[in-house]
Amino acid sequence: MLKYWPFLVLNLLFAFGIPFVVKMSHVATLANVLGILFLVNGLFSIYLGLYIKRRGAFKVMLLVWPILFAIAVWFGLEPSLYGYAFAAMYFVIESLAFFVGQQNDLDYEEQIPIDEGYHSLK
């Protein structure tokens, strides 16, 4: 688990650090929702999905970022009116980034056909 420390640090920074700074700086709600929650965190979700895929980490790691963000909402760093919906959206975006292109990873041409049973290779 220690080899994923950059992943964990970035998750904690985006889940708790950025919302705390935004809350203390009194950024307007529209700028917070559109700029930070939608654009910045959405792009971060895409990055995390690709990072997890590239590192070959467990798929369960896809849940870390949305759960940490939901905990930040529970602590009151983001309004619960839309905070939990954003956590769900981050999970969907992260999952899409992780699973996109998976069909190209398999070498179907190289596999042994088993439609008529197993036969010796030629």
C-alpha angles and dihedrals in degrees: 000000000000091000088067095056094120088054092052094044092051091047092052092045094051095039099046111005102055096042090049092052091046091049093049094046093051096230113188115266094241092051090047094051099041101031105034109020099037107030107025098036092039091055089045089054090053090049092050093049091052092043092054091046093048093048093047092233125164117283088236087073087073087074097056099079097045092045092049090049090049089052089052088052089049089053089054100250089125127026112266090220090083104359096091091047089054090050089055090046091052090053091051093047092046092048092049091050090049098047100037111110094016092124089063093054095072121080101221092170091059096050124102112249112236100179093111097030131273115313130177117274118256 
